């Protein structure tokens, strides 16, 4: 019984090695493709202005939260009427 278990264990280990060996040539394929010249993305330096705009908007929002709420008008009340 022990021999059968050991044989199954050995086959499973060799099977895993065979799968890894078969996977190795697939990993070599992208290296061949990488030899082709590809376009390289160049950064646009105007993106920093966008950051400045974002910071300015955040600052403005904080300022709006801090200030007193806007007055919506004056509440008028009729003067009290006396019973005569």
N, CA, C and O atoms as CSV, one atom per row, in Angstrom:
chain,resi,resn,atom,element,x,y,z
A,1,UNK,N,N,0.821,-1.191,0.000
A,1,UNK,CA,C,0.000,0.000,0.000
A,1,UNK,C,C,0.865,1.254,0.000
A,1,UNK,O,O,0.582,2.218,-0.711
A,2,UNK,N,N,1.912,1.227,0.799
A,2,UNK,CA,C,2.821,2.368,0.883
A,2,UNK,C,C,3.518,2.591,-0.452
A,2,UNK,O,O,3.723,3.732,-0.867
A,3,UNK,N,N,3.886,1.490,-1.132
A,3,UNK,CA,C,4.550,1.619,-2.434
A,3,UNK,C,C,3.620,2.285,-3.461
A,3,UNK,O,O,4.064,3.093,-4.277
A,4,UNK,N,N,2.354,1.943,-3.410
A,4,UNK,CA,C,1.395,2.532,-4.361
A,4,UNK,C,C,1.268,4.036,-4.118
A,4,UNK,O,O,1.235,4.824,-5.063
A,5,UNK,N,N,1.197,4.417,-2.870
A,5,UNK,CA,C,1.094,5.847,-2.534
A,5,UNK,C,C,2.351,6.585,-2.984
A,5,UNK,O,O,2.269,7.686,-3.529
A,6,UNK,N,N,3.525,5.970,-2.752
A,6,UNK,CA,C,4.774,6.604,-3.182
A,6,UNK,C,C,4.834,6.727,-4.702
A,6,UNK,O,O,5.296,7.744,-5.219
A,7,UNK,N,N,4.377,5.709,-5.421
A,7,UNK,CA,C,4.358,5.775,-6.884
A,7,UNK,C,C,3.439,6.895,-7.375
A,7,UNK,O,O,3.794,7.638,-8.290
A,8,UNK,N,N,2.272,7.011,-6.771
A,8,UNK,CA,C,1.345,8.086,-7.152
A,8,UNK,C,C,1.954,9.463,-6.868
A,8,UNK,O,O,1.788,10.403,-7.646
A,9,UNK,N,N,2.651,9.559,-5.757
A,9,UNK,CA,C,3.302,10.821,-5.409
A,9,UNK,C,C,4.393,11.167,-6.420
A,9,UNK,O,O,4.510,12.319,-6.839
A,10,UNK,N,N,5.185,10.177,-6.811
A,10,UNK,CA,C,6.241,10.417,-7.806
A,10,UNK,C,C,5.650,10.829,-9.148
A,10,UNK,O,O,6.147,11.759,-9.783
A,11,UNK,N,N,4.599,10.150,-9.584
A,11,UNK,CA,C,3.973,10.511,-10.859
A,11,UNK,C,C,3.395,11.926,-10.817
A,11,UNK,O,O,3.462,12.667,-11.798
A,12,UNK,N,N,2.831,12.285,-9.672
A,12,UNK,CA,C,2.261,13.636,-9.585
A,12,UNK,C,C,3.374,14.688,-9.623
A,12,UNK,O,O,3.197,15.759,-10.204
A,13,UNK,N,N,4.522,14.383,-9.003
A,13,UNK,CA,C,5.640,15.332,-9.035
A,13,UNK,C,C,6.216,15.446,-10.442
A,13,UNK,O,O,6.504,16.548,-10.910
A,14,UNK,N,N,6.384,14.308,-11.117
A,14,UNK,CA,C,6.917,14.346,-12.481
A,14,UNK,C,C,5.920,15.005,-13.433
A,14,UNK,O,O,6.312,15.691,-14.377
A,15,UNK,N,N,4.643,14.792,-13.180
A,15,UNK,CA,C,3.617,15.434,-14.007
A,15,UNK,C,C,3.655,16.945,-13.850
A,15,UNK,O,O,3.471,17.671,-14.827
A,16,UNK,N,N,3.890,17.430,-12.639
A,16,UNK,CA,C,3.979,18.874,-12.406
A,16,UNK,C,C,5.209,19.441,-13.104
A,16,UNK,O,O,5.159,20.543,-13.651
A,17,UNK,N,N,6.329,18.684,-13.089
A,17,UNK,CA,C,7.543,19.144,-13.773
A,17,UNK,C,C,7.324,19.188,-15.281
A,17,UNK,O,O,7.810,20.094,-15.959
A,18,UNK,N,N,6.594,18.212,-15.801
A,18,UNK,CA,C,6.330,18.192,-17.239
A,18,UNK,C,C,5.472,19.392,-17.640
A,18,UNK,O,O,5.697,19.993,-18.690
A,19,UNK,N,N,4.498,19.739,-16.814
A,19,UNK,CA,C,3.666,20.909,-17.105
A,19,UNK,C,C,4.502,22.183,-17.074
A,19,UNK,O,O,4.310,23.075,-17.900
A,20,UNK,N,N,5.425,22.267,-16.127
A,20,UNK,CA,C,6.289,23.448,-16.041
A,20,UNK,C,C,7.223,23.513,-17.240
A,20,UNK,O,O,7.507,24.596,-17.752
A,21,UNK,N,N,7.708,22.348,-17.695
A,21,UNK,CA,C,8.600,22.313,-18.854
A,21,UNK,C,C,7.852,22.716,-20.121
A,21,UNK,O,O,8.413,23.383,-20.990
A,22,UNK,N,N,6.610,22.322,-20.224
A,22,UNK,CA,C,5.817,22.712,-21.388
A,22,UNK,C,C,5.476,24.200,-21.356
A,22,UNK,O,O,5.323,24.825,-22.405
A,23,UNK,N,N,5.360,24.758,-20.181
A,23,UNK,CA,C,5.014,26.174,-20.056
A,23,UNK,C,C,6.215,27.069,-20.333
A,23,UNK,O,O,6.034,28.240,-20.668
A,24,UNK,N,N,7.421,26.560,-20.206
A,24,UNK,CA,C,8.624,27.377,-20.401
A,24,UNK,C,C,8.741,27.932,-21.822
A,24,UNK,O,O,9.060,29.114,-21.953
A,25,UNK,N,N,8.504,27.167,-22.901
A,25,UNK,CA,C,8.607,27.754,-24.241
A,25,UNK,C,C,7.597,28.872,-24.478
A,25,UNK,O,O,7.875,29.787,-25.253
A,26,UNK,N,N,6.439,28.822,-23.835
A,26,UNK,CA,C,5.455,29.886,-23.980
A,26,UNK,C,C,5.991,31.183,-23.399
A,26,UNK,O,O,5.698,32.260,-23.918
A,27,UNK,N,N,6.766,31.097,-22.337
A,27,UNK,CA,C,7.326,32.299,-21.728
A,27,UNK,C,C,8.396,32.907,-22.630
A,27,UNK,O,O,8.641,34.111,-22.565
A,28,UNK,N,N,9.039,32.090,-23.474
A,28,UNK,CA,C,10.082,32.600,-24.360
A,28,UNK,C,C,9.488,33.352,-25.547
A,28,UNK,O,O,10.177,34.176,-26.148
A,29,UNK,N,N,8.239,33.093,-25.897
A,29,UNK,CA,C,7.614,33.735,-27.056
A,29,UNK,C,C,7.519,35.253,-26.919
A,29,UNK,O,O,7.808,35.945,-27.895
A,30,UNK,N,N,7.138,35.813,-25.782
A,30,UNK,CA,C,7.074,37.275,-25.692
A,30,UNK,C,C,8.429,37.954,-25.863
A,30,UNK,O,O,8.485,39.123,-26.246
A,31,UNK,N,N,9.516,37.247,-25.589
A,31,UNK,CA,C,10.844,37.833,-25.758
A,31,UNK,C,C,11.095,38.119,-27.229
A,31,UNK,O,O,11.684,39.144,-27.574
A,32,UNK,N,N,10.648,37.215,-28.101
A,32,UNK,CA,C,10.817,37.434,-29.538
A,32,UNK,C,C,9.982,38.624,-30.003
A,32,UNK,O,O,10.426,39.411,-30.839
A,33,UNK,N,N,8.785,38.753,-29.464
A,33,UNK,CA,C,7.904,39.853,-29.841
A,33,UNK,C,C,8.452,41.169,-29.314
A,33,UNK,O,O,8.259,42.217,-29.932
A,34,UNK,N,N,9.139,41.122,-28.168
A,34,UNK,CA,C,9.660,42.343,-27.564
A,34,UNK,C,C,10.758,42.962,-28.425
A,34,UNK,O,O,11.059,44.145,-28.271
A,35,UNK,N,N,11.363,42.188,-29.329
A,35,UNK,CA,C,12.393,42.731,-30.209
A,35,UNK,C,C,11.844,43.748,-31.198
A,35,UNK,O,O,12.600,44.556,-31.737
A,36,UNK,N,N,10.539,43.718,-31.442
A,36,UNK,CA,C,9.912,44.665,-32.363
A,36,UNK,C,C,9.815,46.019,-31.666
A,36,UNK,O,O,9.437,46.104,-30.498
A,37,UNK,N,N,10.162,47.071,-32.397
A,37,UNK,CA,C,10.086,48.402,-31.788
A,37,UNK,C,C,8.630,48.791,-31.599
A,37,UNK,O,O,7.806,48.633,-32.500
A,38,UNK,N,N,8.332,49.293,-30.434
A,38,UNK,CA,C,6.977,49.704,-30.114
A,38,UNK,C,C,6.979,51.174,-29.744
A,38,UNK,O,O,7.999,51.716,-29.319
A,39,UNK,N,N,5.843,51.809,-29.907
A,39,UNK,CA,C,5.733,53.210,-29.532
A,39,UNK,C,C,5.808,53.332,-28.017
A,39,UNK,O,O,5.212,52.541,-27.286
A,40,UNK,N,N,6.539,54.319,-27.565
A,40,UNK,CA,C,6.672,54.568,-26.136
A,40,UNK,C,C,5.859,55.808,-25.812
A,40,UNK,O,O,6.008,56.847,-26.454
A,41,UNK,N,N,5.001,55.692,-24.815
A,41,UNK,CA,C,4.168,56.827,-24.419
A,41,UNK,C,C,5.037,57.889,-23.760
A,41,UNK,O,O,5.771,57.604,-22.813
A,42,UNK,N,N,4.949,59.082,-24.254
A,42,UNK,CA,C,5.682,60.204,-23.667
A,42,UNK,C,C,4.739,60.991,-22.773
A,42,UNK,O,O,3.602,61.262,-23.161
A,43,UNK,N,N,5.189,61.359,-21.596
A,43,UNK,CA,C,4.290,62.093,-20.696
A,43,UNK,C,C,4.007,63.492,-21.210
A,43,UNK,O,O,4.857,64.124,-21.836
A,44,UNK,N,N,2.831,63.953,-20.942
A,44,UNK,CA,C,2.465,65.325,-21.278
A,44,UNK,C,C,2.644,66.144,-20.017
A,44,UNK,O,O,2.085,65.816,-18.971
A,45,UNK,N,N,3.394,67.173,-20.111
A,45,UNK,CA,C,3.714,67.939,-18.917
A,45,UNK,C,C,2.616,68.913,-18.536
A,45,UNK,O,O,2.703,69.567,-17.496
A,46,UNK,N,N,1.581,69.020,-19.364
A,46,UNK,CA,C,0.454,69.864,-18.998
A,46,UNK,C,C,-0.374,69.215,-17.896
A,46,UNK,O,O,-1.249,69.857,-17.315
A,47,UNK,N,N,-0.103,67.947,-17.606
A,47,UNK,CA,C,-0.895,67.269,-16.577
A,47,UNK,C,C,-0.696,67.902,-15.213
A,47,UNK,O,O,-1.552,67.772,-14.338
A,48,UNK,N,N,0.430,68.590,-15.020
A,48,UNK,CA,C,0.665,69.226,-13.732
A,48,UNK,C,C,-0.321,70.369,-13.514
A,48,UNK,O,O,-0.709,70.640,-12.377
A,49,UNK,N,N,-0.727,71.038,-14.583
A,49,UNK,CA,C,-1.721,72.091,-14.470
A,49,UNK,C,C,-3.043,71.545,-13.972
A,49,UNK,O,O,-3.754,72.210,-13.219
A,50,UNK,N,N,-3.372,70.335,-14.392
A,50,UNK,CA,C,-4.601,69.703,-13.936
A,50,UNK,C,C,-4.544,69.493,-12.428
A,50,UNK,O,O,-5.549,69.655,-11.737
A,51,UNK,N,N,-3.377,69.135,-11.922
A,51,UNK,CA,C,-3.222,68.943,-10.485
A,51,UNK,C,C,-3.434,70.264,-9.755
A,51,UNK,O,O,-4.057,70.311,-8.694
A,52,UNK,N,N,-2.910,71.322,-10.336
A,52,UNK,CA,C,-3.064,72.643,-9.720
A,52,UNK,C,C,-4.542,73.027,-9.684
A,52,UNK,O,O,-5.024,73.587,-8.700
A,53,UNK,N,N,-5.254,72.720,-10.770
A,53,UNK,CA,C,-6.681,73.023,-10.836
A,53,UNK,C,C,-7.443,72.235,-9.771
A,53,UNK,O,O,-8.366,72.759,-9.148
A,54,UNK,N,N,-7.056,70.977,-9.565
A,54,UNK,CA,C,-7.713,70.144,-8.564
A,54,UNK,C,C,-7.485,70.704,-7.168
A,54,UNK,O,O,-8.416,70.774,-6.365
A,55,UNK,N,N,-6.262,71.100,-6.878
A,55,UNK,CA,C,-5.965,71.664,-5.557
A,55,UNK,C,C,-6.743,72.950,-5.329
A,55,UNK,O,O,-7.254,73.195,-4.236
A,56,UNK,N,N,-6.828,73.764,-6.365
A,56,UNK,CA,C,-7.567,75.024,-6.243
A,56,UNK,C,C,-9.041,74.747,-5.966
A,56,UNK,O,O,-9.659,75.439,-5.157
A,57,UNK,N,N,-9.606,73.743,-6.627
A,57,UNK,CA,C,-11.016,73.399,-6.407
A,57,UNK,C,C,-11.239,72.892,-4.989
A,57,UNK,O,O,-12.242,73.229,-4.360
A,58,UNK,N,N,-10.308,72.081,-4.480
A,58,UNK,CA,C,-10.433,71.580,-3.109
A,58,UNK,C,C,-10.369,72.723,-2.109
A,58,UNK,O,O,-11.139,72.768,-1.150
A,59,UNK,N,N,-9.446,73.645,-2.342
A,59,UNK,CA,C,-9.299,74.794,-1.453
A,59,UNK,C,C,-10.577,75.629,-1.450
A,59,UNK,O,O,-11.030,76.078,-0.397
A,60,UNK,N,N,-11.144,75.831,-2.617
A,60,UNK,CA,C,-12.377,76.612,-2.725
A,60,UNK,C,C,-13.521,75.905,-2.003
A,60,UNK,O,O,-14.328,76.557,-1.340
A,61,UNK,N,N,-13.600,74.580,-2.124
A,61,UNK,CA,C,-14.662,73.820,-1.460
A,61,UNK,C,C,-14.531,73.916,0.055
A,61,UNK,O,O,-15.531,74.067,0.756
A,62,UNK,N,N,-13.302,73.828,0.565
A,62,UNK,CA,C,-13.095,73.960,2.012
A,62,UNK,C,C,-13.495,75.347,2.491
A,62,UNK,O,O,-14.087,75.499,3.560
A,63,UNK,N,N,-13.168,76.353,1.693
A,63,UNK,CA,C,-13.507,77.731,2.044
A,63,UNK,C,C,-15.021,77.906,2.096
A,63,UNK,O,O,-15.544,78.585,2.980
A,64,UNK,N,N,-15.721,77.292,1.147
A,64,UNK,CA,C,-17.183,77.375,1.134
A,64,UNK,C,C,-17.778,76.713,2.378
A,64,UNK,O,O,-18.768,77.203,2.922
A,65,UNK,N,N,-17.191,75.616,2.829
A,65,UNK,CA,C,-17.703,74.932,4.015
A,65,UNK,C,C,-17.476,75.746,5.280
A,65,UNK,O,O,-18.305,75.730,6.190
A,66,UNK,N,N,-16.348,76.462,5.339
A,66,UNK,CA,C,-16.010,77.213,6.549
A,66,UNK,C,C,-16.859,78.461,6.728
A,66,UNK,O,O,-17.188,78.825,7.857
A,67,UNK,N,N,-17.214,79.118,5.642
A,67,UNK,CA,C,-17.891,80.400,5.785
A,67,UNK,C,C,-19.326,80.222,6.273
A,67,UNK,O,O,-19.903,79.139,6.177
A,68,UNK,N,N,-19.879,81.296,6.791
A,68,UNK,CA,C,-21.240,81.276,7.339
A,68,UNK,C,C,-22.242,80.995,6.225
A,68,UNK,O,O,-22.022,81.368,5.072
A,69,UNK,N,N,-23.339,80.339,6.574
A,69,UNK,CA,C,-24.336,80.053,5.542
A,69,UNK,C,C,-24.930,81.338,4.973
A,69,UNK,O,O,-25.052,82.351,5.663
A,70,UNK,N,N,-25.288,81.266,3.719
A,70,UNK,CA,C,-25.820,82.440,3.026
A,70,UNK,C,C,-27.188,82.810,3.599
A,70,UNK,O,O,-28.038,81.949,3.825
A,71,UNK,N,N,-27.381,84.116,3.829
A,71,UNK,CA,C,-28.671,84.585,4.339
A,71,UNK,C,C,-29.707,84.474,3.233
A,71,UNK,O,O,-29.457,84.857,2.090
A,72,UNK,N,N,-30.842,83.960,3.575
A,72,UNK,CA,C,-31.878,83.728,2.580
A,72,UNK,C,C,-32.920,84.840,2.538
A,72,UNK,O,O,-33.913,84.726,1.819
A,73,UNK,N,N,-32.716,85.875,3.272
A,73,UNK,CA,C,-33.685,86.965,3.301
A,73,UNK,C,C,-34.057,87.303,4.734
A,73,UNK,O,O,-33.689,86.595,5.671
A,74,UNK,N,N,-34.775,88.369,4.885
A,74,UNK,CA,C,-35.166,88.816,6.218
A,74,UNK,C,C,-36.553,88.273,6.523
A,74,UNK,O,O,-37.464,88.363,5.700
A,75,UNK,N,N,-36.700,87.716,7.698
A,75,UNK,CA,C,-37.997,87.190,8.116
A,75,UNK,C,C,-38.794,88.350,8.707
A,75,UNK,O,O,-38.353,88.988,9.663
A,76,UNK,N,N,-39.937,88.615,8.151
A,76,UNK,CA,C,-40.778,89.703,8.675
A,76,UNK,C,C,-41.938,89.100,9.447
A,76,UNK,O,O,-42.546,88.115,9.027
A,77,UNK,N,N,-42.231,89.714,10.586
A,77,UNK,CA,C,-43.313,89.248,11.452
A,77,UNK,C,C,-44.286,90.409,11.635
A,77,UNK,O,O,-43.875,91.543,11.878
A,78,UNK,N,N,-45.555,90.120,11.517
A,78,UNK,CA,C,-46.559,91.166,11.750
A,78,UNK,C,C,-46.515,91.592,13.215
A,78,UNK,O,O,-46.336,90.751,14.097
A,79,UNK,N,N,-46.675,92.875,13.483
A,79,UNK,CA,C,-46.670,93.328,14.882
A,79,UNK,C,C,-47.870,92.741,15.623
A,79,UNK,O,O,-48.922,92.518,15.023
A,80,UNK,N,N,-47.716,92.491,16.927
A,80,UNK,CA,C,-48.829,91.907,17.688
A,80,UNK,C,C,-50.040,92.861,17.728
A,80,UNK,O,O,-49.884,94.079,17.803
A,81,UNK,N,N,-51.213,92.291,17.675
A,81,UNK,CA,C,-52.455,93.074,17.717
A,81,UNK,C,C,-53.022,92.986,19.124
A,81,UNK,O,O,-53.187,91.898,19.675
A,82,UNK,N,N,-53.331,94.197,19.723
A,82,UNK,CA,C,-53.905,94.205,21.072
A,82,UNK,C,C,-55.429,94.190,20.981
A,82,UNK,O,O,-56.032,94.773,20.081
A,83,UNK,N,N,-56.003,93.523,21.917
A,83,UNK,CA,C,-57.471,93.518,21.988
A,83,UNK,C,C,-57.928,94.809,22.652
A,83,UNK,O,O,-57.499,95.097,23.770
A,84,UNK,N,N,-58.771,95.584,22.013
A,84,UNK,CA,C,-59.229,96.842,22.606
A,84,UNK,C,C,-60.687,96.822,22.879
A,84,UNK,O,O,-61.234,97.805,23.379
